[in-house]
């Protein structure tokens, strides 16, 4: 009987612990303060090129509150290296474009730790459209942001 109680406690407790961790790291006001030097977010809609975890509808739902639709997109003359993109003539990165509101863009900024780990830049995609793209800040900028 004791094992059964432990099983059900684990079965219920694990999802709650995961949900609490996701809220704390992605949505809570305690883990990210938008740096003062960043420009305010303009009214949407905003097109965002995603090439990593944000390609997952589940991740987008957790971060922005909705999965939203996406369309395939390509960023030319770049290559993906670990968590970043680097310029690389002749190469390309396949990803997706999502359309978000200003509030959802602020949530994406929190998720990417804009101004601390990533910067958001406008780049032109292979189809000629422009989209926001998150690019990793140099390591020395991380250190300054943590001080």
FIKOLZA-1660 file (N, C-alpha, C; in steps of 0.1 Angstrom, whole numbers, plus 5000, padded with zeros to 4 digits):
% residues 147
   i   px   py   pz ch aa at
   1 5008 4988 5000  A  X  N
   1 5000 5000 5000  A  X CA
   1 5009 5013 5000  A  X  C
   2 5020 5012 5008  A  X  N
   2 5029 5024 5008  A  X CA
   2 5035 5027 4995  A  X  C
   3 5038 5016 4987  A  X  N
   3 5044 5018 4974  A  X CA
   3 5034 5024 4965  A  X  C
   4 5021 5021 4966  A  X  N
   4 5011 5026 4958  A  X CA
   4 5010 5041 4960  A  X  C
   5 5010 5045 4973  A  X  N
   5 5009 5060 4976  A  X CA
   5 5021 5067 4971  A  X  C
   6 5033 5061 4972  A  X  N
   6 5045 5067 4966  A  X CA
   6 5044 5068 4951  A  X  C
   7 5039 5058 4945  A  X  N
   7 5037 5059 4930  A  X CA
   7 5028 5070 4926  A  X  C
   8 5016 5071 4933  A  X  N
   8 5007 5082 4929  A  X CA
   8 5012 5096 4933  A  X  C
   9 5020 5097 4944  A  X  N
   9 5026 5110 4947  A  X CA
   9 5036 5114 4937  A  X  C
  10 5044 5104 4932  A  X  N
  10 5053 5107 4921  A  X CA
  10 5046 5111 4908  A  X  C
  11 5036 5103 4905  A  X  N
  11 5028 5105 4893  A  X CA
  11 5022 5119 4893  A  X  C
  12 5017 5124 4904  A  X  N
  12 5012 5138 4905  A  X CA
  12 5022 5148 4907  A  X  C
  13 5032 5145 4915  A  X  N
  13 5042 5155 4918  A  X CA
  13 5052 5159 4907  A  X  C
  14 5055 5149 4899  A  X  N
  14 5065 5152 4888  A  X CA
  14 5060 5162 4878  A  X  C
  15 5047 5161 4873  A  X  N
  15 5042 5171 4864  A  X CA
  15 5041 5185 4870  A  X  C
  16 5037 5185 4883  A  X  N
  16 5036 5198 4890  A  X CA
  16 5050 5204 4891  A  X  C
  17 5060 5196 4894  A  X  N
  17 5074 5202 4895  A  X CA
  17 5079 5207 4882  A  X  C
  18 5076 5200 4871  A  X  N
  18 5080 5204 4858  A  X CA
  18 5073 5217 4854  A  X  C
  19 5060 5218 4857  A  X  N
  19 5052 5230 4854  A  X CA
  19 5057 5242 4862  A  X  C
  20 5061 5240 4875  A  X  N
  20 5066 5251 4883  A  X CA
  20 5079 5255 4878  A  X  C
  21 5088 5246 4874  A  X  N
  21 5101 5250 4868  A  X CA
  21 5099 5258 4855  A  X  C
  22 5090 5253 4847  A  X  N
  22 5088 5261 4834  A  X CA
  22 5083 5275 4837  A  X  C
  23 5073 5276 4846  A  X  N
  23 5068 5289 4849  A  X CA
  23 5079 5298 4855  A  X  C
  24 5087 5293 4864  A  X  N
  24 5097 5301 4870  A  X CA
  24 5108 5305 4860  A  X  C
  25 5112 5296 4851  A  X  N
  25 5123 5300 4842  A  X CA
  25 5118 5307 4830  A  X  C
  26 5105 5305 4825  A  X  N
  26 5101 5311 4813  A  X CA
  26 5091 5323 4815  A  X  C
  27 5083 5323 4825  A  X  N
  27 5073 5333 4826  A  X CA
  27 5073 5342 4838  A  X  C
  28 5080 5337 4849  A  X  N
  28 5079 5345 4861  A  X CA
  28 5087 5358 4860  A  X  C
  29 5083 5368 4868  A  X  N
  29 5090 5381 4868  A  X CA
  29 5103 5380 4875  A  X  C
  30 5107 5369 4882  A  X  N
  30 5118 5368 4890  A  X CA
  30 5131 5364 4883  A  X  C
  31 5130 5359 4871  A  X  N
  31 5142 5354 4865  A  X CA
  31 5148 5362 4853  A  X  C
  32 5141 5373 4850  A  X  N
  32 5146 5382 4839  A  X CA
  32 5141 5396 4840  A  X  C
  33 5151 5405 4840  A  X  N
  33 5147 5419 4840  A  X CA
  33 5152 5424 4826  A  X  C
  34 5143 5429 4818  A  X  N
  34 5147 5434 4805  A  X CA
  34 5157 5446 4807  A  X  C
  35 5169 5445 4801  A  X  N
  35 5179 5455 4802  A  X CA
  35 5173 5469 4797  A  X  C
  36 5177 5479 4805  A  X  N
  36 5172 5493 4802  A  X CA
  36 5176 5498 4788  A  X  C
  37 5187 5494 4783  A  X  N
  37 5192 5499 4770  A  X CA
  37 5184 5494 4758  A  X  C
  38 5175 5484 4760  A  X  N
  38 5168 5479 4748  A  X CA
  38 5156 5488 4745  A  X  C
  39 5154 5489 4732  A  X  N
  39 5143 5498 4727  A  X CA
  39 5130 5491 4731  A  X  C
  40 5119 5499 4733  A  X  N
  40 5106 5493 4736  A  X CA
  40 5101 5485 4724  A  X  C
  41 5093 5476 4726  A  X  N
  41 5087 5467 4716  A  X CA
  41 5075 5475 4709  A  X  C
  42 5076 5476 4696  A  X  N
  42 5065 5483 4689  A  X CA
  42 5053 5474 4688  A  X  C
  43 5042 5480 4685  A  X  N
  43 5029 5472 4683  A  X CA
  43 5031 5462 4672  A  X  C
  44 5025 5450 4673  A  X  N
  44 5027 5440 4663  A  X CA
  44 5018 5441 4652  A  X  C
  45 5017 5431 4643  A  X  N
  45 5023 5418 4644  A  X CA
  45 5038 5419 4641  A  X  C
  46 5045 5408 4645  A  X  N
  46 5060 5407 4643  A  X CA
  46 5062 5393 4637  A  X  C
  47 5071 5393 4627  A  X  N
  47 5075 5380 4621  A  X CA
  47 5088 5376 4627  A  X  C
  48 5089 5364 4632  A  X  N
  48 5101 5359 4639  A  X CA
  48 5106 5346 4632  A  X  C
  49 5118 5346 4628  A  X  N
  49 5124 5333 4622  A  X CA
  49 5130 5325 4634  A  X  C
  50 5125 5313 4635  A  X  N
  50 5129 5304 4646  A  X CA
  50 5136 5292 4640  A  X  C
  51 5147 5288 4646  A  X  N
  51 5155 5277 4640  A  X CA
  51 5160 5267 4651  A  X  C
  52 5155 5268 4663  A  X  N
  52 5159 5259 4674  A  X CA
  52 5146 5253 4681  A  X  C
  53 5147 5255 4694  A  X  N
  53 5136 5249 4702  A  X CA
  53 5122 5255 4699  A  X  C
  54 5122 5268 4694  A  X  N
  54 5109 5275 4691  A  X CA
  54 5103 5269 4679  A  X  C
  55 5109 5260 4672  A  X  N
  55 5102 5253 4660  A  X CA
  55 5092 5244 4666  A  X  C
  56 5093 5240 4678  A  X  N
  56 5083 5231 4684  A  X CA
  56 5071 5238 4688  A  X  C
  57 5059 5234 4683  A  X  N
  57 5046 5241 4687  A  X CA
  57 5044 5240 4702  A  X  C
  58 5048 5229 4709  A  X  N
  58 5047 5228 4723  A  X CA
  58 5055 5238 4730  A  X  C
  59 5067 5240 4726  A  X  N
  59 5076 5250 4733  A  X CA
  59 5070 5264 4731  A  X  C
  60 5065 5267 4718  A  X  N
  60 5059 5280 4716  A  X CA
  60 5047 5282 4725  A  X  C
  61 5039 5272 4727  A  X  N
  61 5027 5272 4735  A  X CA
  61 5031 5276 4749  A  X  C
  62 5041 5269 4755  A  X  N
  62 5045 5272 4768  A  X CA
  62 5051 5286 4770  A  X  C
  63 5058 5291 4760  A  X  N
  63 5065 5304 4761  A  X CA
  63 5055 5315 4758  A  X  C
  64 5047 5314 4748  A  X  N
  64 5038 5325 4744  A  X CA
  64 5024 5324 4748  A  X  C
  65 5020 5312 4751  A  X  N
  65 5006 5309 4755  A  X CA
  65 4997 5304 4744  A  X  C
  66 5003 5302 4732  A  X  N
  66 4997 5296 4721  A  X CA
  66 5007 5290 4711  A  X  C
  67 5003 5280 4704  A  X  N
  67 5013 5273 4695  A  X CA
  67 5014 5282 4683  A  X  C
  68 5003 5287 4678  A  X  N
  68 5004 5295 4666  A  X CA
  68 5008 5287 4653  A  X  C
  69 5005 5293 4642  A  X  N
  69 5009 5287 4629  A  X CA
  69 5023 5291 4626  A  X  C
  70 5030 5283 4618  A  X  N
  70 5043 5286 4613  A  X CA
  70 5044 5283 4598  A  X  C
  71 5053 5289 4591  A  X  N
  71 5055 5285 4577  A  X CA
  71 5070 5283 4576  A  X  C
  72 5074 5273 4567  A  X  N
  72 5088 5270 4565  A  X CA
  72 5095 5283 4559  A  X  C
  73 5108 5284 4563  A  X  N
  73 5116 5296 4558  A  X CA
  73 5130 5292 4558  A  X  C
  74 5138 5300 4550  A  X  N
  74 5152 5297 4549  A  X CA
  74 5160 5310 4551  A  X  C
  75 5171 5309 4559  A  X  N
  75 5180 5321 4560  A  X CA
  75 5192 5317 4553  A  X  C
  76 5195 5324 4542  A  X  N
  76 5207 5321 4534  A  X CA
  76 5219 5328 4539  A  X  C
  77 5231 5323 4536  A  X  N
  77 5244 5328 4539  A  X CA
  77 5247 5328 4554  A  X  C
  78 5240 5318 4561  A  X  N
  78 5243 5316 4575  A  X CA
  78 5243 5301 4577  A  X  C
  79 5249 5297 4588  A  X  N
  79 5249 5283 4592  A  X CA
  79 5246 5283 4607  A  X  C
  80 5240 5272 4612  A  X  N
  80 5238 5270 4626  A  X CA
  80 5250 5264 4633  A  X  C
  81 5254 5270 4643  A  X  N
  81 5265 5264 4651  A  X CA
  81 5260 5264 4666  A  X  C
  82 5258 5253 4671  A  X  N
  82 5253 5251 4684  A  X CA
  82 5240 5259 4686  A  X  C
  83 5241 5269 4695  A  X  N
  83 5229 5277 4698  A  X CA
  83 5229 5290 4691  A  X  C
  84 5236 5292 4680  A  X  N
  84 5237 5304 4673  A  X CA
  84 5237 5302 4658  A  X  C
  85 5237 5313 4651  A  X  N
  85 5239 5314 4637  A  X CA
  85 5251 5322 4634  A  X  C
  86 5259 5318 4625  A  X  N
  86 5270 5326 4621  A  X CA
  86 5270 5327 4606  A  X  C
  87 5275 5339 4601  A  X  N
  87 5275 5342 4587  A  X CA
  87 5284 5332 4580  A  X  C
  88 5279 5326 4569  A  X  N
  88 5287 5316 4561  A  X CA
  88 5282 5316 4547  A  X  C
  89 5288 5324 4538  A  X  N
  89 5283 5325 4524  A  X CA
  89 5281 5311 4518  A  X  C
  90 5270 5310 4511  A  X  N
  90 5267 5298 4504  A  X CA
  90 5260 5288 4512  A  X  C
  91 5259 5289 4525  A  X  N
  91 5252 5280 4533  A  X CA
  91 5238 5285 4537  A  X  C
  92 5230 5277 4543  A  X  N
  92 5216 5281 4546  A  X CA
  92 5211 5274 4559  A  X  C
  93 5202 5281 4566  A  X  N
  93 5196 5275 4578  A  X CA
  93 5181 5274 4575  A  X  C
  94 5176 5262 4577  A  X  N
  94 5161 5260 4575  A  X CA
  94 5155 5262 4589  A  X  C
  95 5144 5269 4588  A  X  N
  95 5136 5271 4600  A  X CA
  95 5122 5274 4597  A  X  C
  96 5115 5282 4606  A  X  N
  96 5101 5285 4604  A  X CA
  96 5099 5300 4607  A  X  C
  97 5089 5306 4602  A  X  N
  97 5085 5320 4606  A  X CA
  97 5072 5319 4613  A  X  C
  98 5072 5325 4625  A  X  N
  98 5060 5326 4633  A  X CA
  98 5056 5341 4633  A  X  C
  99 5043 5344 4634  A  X  N
  99 5038 5357 4636  A  X CA
  99 5033 5359 4650  A  X  C
 100 5038 5369 4657  A  X  N
 100 5034 5371 4671  A  X CA
 100 5030 5385 4673  A  X  C
 101 5023 5387 4684  A  X  N
 101 5019 5401 4689  A  X CA
 101 5030 5407 4697  A  X  C
 102 5029 5419 4700  A  X  N
 102 5040 5426 4708  A  X CA
 102 5041 5419 4722  A  X  C
 103 5030 5415 4728  A  X  N
 103 5031 5408 4741  A  X CA
 103 5038 5394 4739  A  X  C
 104 5035 5387 4729  A  X  N
 104 5041 5374 4726  A  X CA
 104 5056 5376 4723  A  X  C
 105 5060 5387 4716  A  X  N
 105 5074 5390 4713  A  X CA
 105 5081 5393 4726  A  X  C
 106 5075 5400 4735  A  X  N
 106 5081 5402 4749  A  X CA
 106 5083 5389 4756  A  X  C
 107 5074 5379 4754  A  X  N
 107 5076 5366 4761  A  X CA
 107 5087 5359 4754  A  X  C
 108 5089 5360 4741  A  X  N
 108 5100 5353 4734  A  X CA
 108 5113 5360 4738  A  X  C
 109 5113 5373 4740  A  X  N
 109 5125 5380 4745  A  X CA
 109 5129 5375 4759  A  X  C
 110 5119 5373 4767  A  X  N
 110 5122 5367 4781  A  X CA
 110 5128 5353 4779  A  X  C
 111 5122 5345 4771  A  X  N
 111 5127 5331 4769  A  X CA
 111 5141 5331 4764  A  X  C
 112 5144 5340 4755  A  X  N
 112 5158 5341 4749  A  X CA
 112 5167 5349 4757  A  X  C
 113 5162 5355 4768  A  X  N
 113 5170 5364 4776  A  X CA
 113 5177 5375 4768  A  X  C
 114 5168 5382 4761  A  X  N
 114 5172 5393 4752  A  X CA
 114 5181 5403 4760  A  X  C
 115 5192 5407 4754  A  X  N
 115 5201 5416 4760  A  X CA
 115 5211 5410 4770  A  X  C
 116 5208 5397 4773  A  X  N
 116 5217 5390 4783  A  X CA
 116 5224 5379 4776  A  X  C
 117 5216 5371 4769  A  X  N
 117 5222 5359 4761  A  X CA
 117 5220 5361 4746  A  X  C
 118 5210 5368 4742  A  X  N
 118 5207 5369 4728  A  X CA
 118 5204 5384 4724  A  X  C
 119 5206 5387 4711  A  X  N
 119 5201 5400 4706  A  X CA
 119 5191 5396 4695  A  X  C
 120 5182 5405 4693  A  X  N
 120 5171 5403 4682  A  X CA
 120 5174 5413 4671  A  X  C
 121 5177 5407 4659  A  X  N
 121 5181 5415 4647  A  X CA
 121 5171 5412 4636  A  X  C
 122 5169 5422 4627  A  X  N
 122 5161 5421 4615  A  X CA
 122 5170 5415 4604  A  X  C
 123 5166 5404 4598  A  X  N
 123 5174 5398 4587  A  X CA
 123 5164 5395 4575  A  X  C
 124 5169 5395 4563  A  X  N
 124 5161 5392 4552  A  X CA
 124 5162 5377 4549  A  X  C
 125 5151 5371 4547  A  X  N
 125 5150 5356 4544  A  X CA
 125 5151 5354 4529  A  X  C
 126 5152 5341 4526  A  X  N
 126 5154 5337 4512  A  X CA
 126 5143 5342 4503  A  X  C
 127 5131 5343 4508  A  X  N
 127 5119 5347 4500  A  X CA
 127 5118 5362 4499  A  X  C
 128 5128 5370 4505  A  X  N
 128 5128 5384 4505  A  X CA
 128 5121 5391 4516  A  X  C
 129 5114 5384 4524  A  X  N
 129 5107 5390 4536  A  X CA
 129 5117 5392 4547  A  X  C
 130 5114 5401 4556  A  X  N
 130 5122 5404 4568  A  X CA
 130 5116 5398 4580  A  X  C
 131 5124 5394 4589  A  X  N
 131 5120 5388 4602  A  X CA
 131 5130 5390 4613  A  X  C
 132 5125 5390 4625  A  X  N
 132 5134 5391 4636  A  X CA
 132 5141 5377 4638  A  X  C
 133 5153 5378 4641  A  X  N
 133 5161 5366 4644  A  X CA
 133 5169 5368 4656  A  X  C
 134 5169 5358 4665  A  X  N
 134 5176 5358 4678  A  X CA
 134 5190 5353 4675  A  X  C
 135 5200 5361 4678  A  X  N
 135 5214 5357 4676  A  X CA
 135 5221 5358 4690  A  X  C
 136 5230 5349 4693  A  X  N
 136 5237 5348 4705  A  X CA
 136 5246 5360 4707  A  X  C
 137 5247 5365 4718  A  X  N
 137 5257 5376 4721  A  X CA
 137 5270 5370 4724  A  X  C
 138 5281 5377 4721  A  X  N
 138 5294 5371 4724  A  X CA
 138 5296 5368 4739  A  X  C
 139 5304 5358 4742  A  X  N
 139 5305 5354 4756  A  X CA
 139 5309 5365 4765  A  X  C
 140 5318 5374 4761  A  X  N
 140 5322 5385 4770  A  X CA
 140 5310 5394 4774  A  X  C
 141 5300 5395 4765  A  X  N
 141 5288 5403 4768  A  X CA
 141 5280 5396 4779  A  X  C
 142 5279 5383 4779  A  X  N
 142 5273 5375 4790  A  X CA
 142 5278 5379 4803  A  X  C
 143 5292 5379 4804  A  X  N
 143 5298 5382 4816  A  X CA
 143 5295 5395 4822  A  X  C
 144 5295 5405 4813  A  X  N
 144 5291 5419 4817  A  X CA
 144 5277 5420 4822  A  X  C
 145 5268 5413 4815  A  X  N
 145 5254 5413 4819  A  X CA
 145 5251 5407 4832  A  X  C
 146 5260 5397 4836  A  X  N
 146 5258 5391 4849  A  X CA
 146 5263 5399 4861  A  X  C
 147 5272 5408 4858  A  X  N
 147 5278 5416 4869  A  X CA
 147 5269 5426 4874  A  X  C
% end
